[in-house]
Amino acid sequence: KETDRIAALRTELKKMGIHVEEANDSELFCSDFGATELPTNAFISIDTYDDHRMAMAFAPCAALVPGLGIAEPAVVSKSYPEYWDHLRHVGAVIDSKEADRA
């Protein structure tokens, strides 16, 4: 696999102020879900760890977190080259030349 997704998810969610715990080496849980205020007006760069699933999983979060960016958006070309175009088609605003090349 490309990355330790549990550790990566914990790291990237923390950037948005969401703290999660790990259970059974394969599950994440958030004990204060709903109590976290998502950041506003701050640039947050989500690392993809060269894993297309990370980019695709975090992209929809941009609808709730202004200034959220996906590092290396072209990584989606591994499995879903049209991903960014399809998000645009449903109304997502995507501002990236690299995403255009994906």
C-alpha positions as CSV (number, residue, x, y, z in Angstrom):
1,K,0.0,0.0,0.0
2,E,1.1,3.6,-0.5
3,T,0.9,4.8,3.1
4,D,-0.2,4.0,6.6
5,R,-3.6,5.6,6.1
6,I,-4.6,5.5,9.8
7,A,-1.6,7.5,10.8
8,A,-2.0,9.8,7.7
9,L,-5.7,10.4,8.4
10,R,-4.9,11.3,12.1
11,T,-2.2,13.7,11.0
12,E,-4.2,15.4,8.3
13,L,-7.4,15.7,10.4
14,K,-5.4,17.3,13.2
15,K,-4.5,20.1,10.8
16,M,-8.2,20.9,10.7
17,G,-8.5,20.7,14.5
18,I,-10.1,17.3,14.5
19,H,-8.5,15.0,17.0
20,V,-9.2,11.3,16.5
21,E,-8.1,8.2,18.4
22,E,-7.1,4.8,17.0
23,A,-8.7,1.6,18.1
24,N,-7.8,-2.0,17.0
25,D,-5.0,-0.7,14.6
26,S,-7.7,-0.1,12.0
27,E,-10.4,2.1,13.3
28,L,-10.5,5.8,14.1
29,F,-13.0,7.5,16.4
30,C,-13.6,11.1,17.5
31,S,-14.9,11.4,21.1
32,D,-15.9,15.0,20.7
33,F,-17.4,14.9,17.2
34,G,-19.4,18.0,16.5
35,A,-17.6,20.0,19.2
36,T,-14.7,21.0,17.0
37,E,-14.9,24.3,15.2
38,L,-13.4,24.0,11.8
39,P,-10.8,26.6,11.0
40,T,-11.8,29.6,8.8
41,N,-9.7,31.9,6.7
42,A,-6.6,29.8,7.2
43,F,-4.6,27.9,4.5
44,I,-4.3,24.2,5.3
45,S,-2.4,22.0,3.0
46,I,-3.4,18.3,3.1
47,D,-0.5,16.0,2.3
48,T,-1.4,13.1,0.1
49,Y,1.6,10.8,1.0
50,D,1.6,9.9,-2.7
51,D,-1.7,8.2,-2.1
52,H,-4.6,9.0,-4.5
53,R,-7.1,7.9,-1.9
54,M,-5.9,10.6,0.5
55,A,-6.5,13.3,-2.1
56,M,-9.9,12.1,-3.0
57,A,-11.0,11.6,0.7
58,F,-10.0,15.1,1.7
59,A,-11.1,17.1,-1.3
60,P,-14.8,17.3,-0.3
61,C,-13.7,18.8,3.1
62,A,-12.9,22.0,1.2
63,A,-16.6,22.7,1.0
64,L,-16.5,23.1,4.8
65,V,-13.0,24.4,5.4
66,P,-12.2,27.5,3.3
67,G,-8.5,27.6,2.3
68,L,-8.1,23.8,2.3
69,G,-5.6,22.7,-0.3
70,I,-4.5,19.3,-1.5
71,A,-0.8,18.9,-2.0
72,E,0.0,17.0,-5.2
73,P,-3.5,16.8,-6.6
74,A,-2.2,15.0,-9.7
75,V,-1.8,11.9,-7.6
76,V,-5.5,11.0,-8.4
77,S,-4.4,10.2,-12.0
78,K,-3.4,6.7,-10.6
79,S,-7.0,5.6,-10.4
80,Y,-9.4,8.4,-11.3
81,P,-7.9,10.9,-13.8
82,E,-11.2,12.7,-14.2
83,Y,-11.7,13.3,-10.5
84,W,-11.1,17.0,-10.4
85,D,-13.2,17.6,-13.5
86,H,-16.1,15.6,-12.1
87,L,-15.9,17.6,-8.8
88,R,-16.1,20.8,-10.9
89,H,-19.1,19.3,-12.8
90,V,-21.0,19.1,-9.5
91,G,-20.1,22.6,-8.5
92,A,-16.8,22.4,-6.6
93,V,-14.5,25.3,-7.1
94,I,-11.0,24.0,-7.8
95,D,-8.2,26.4,-8.2
96,S,-5.1,24.5,-9.3
97,K,-3.1,24.2,-12.4
98,E,-1.7,20.9,-11.2
99,A,-5.3,19.5,-10.8
100,D,-5.9,20.6,-14.3
101,R,-3.0,18.4,-15.4
102,A,-4.2,15.4,-13.4
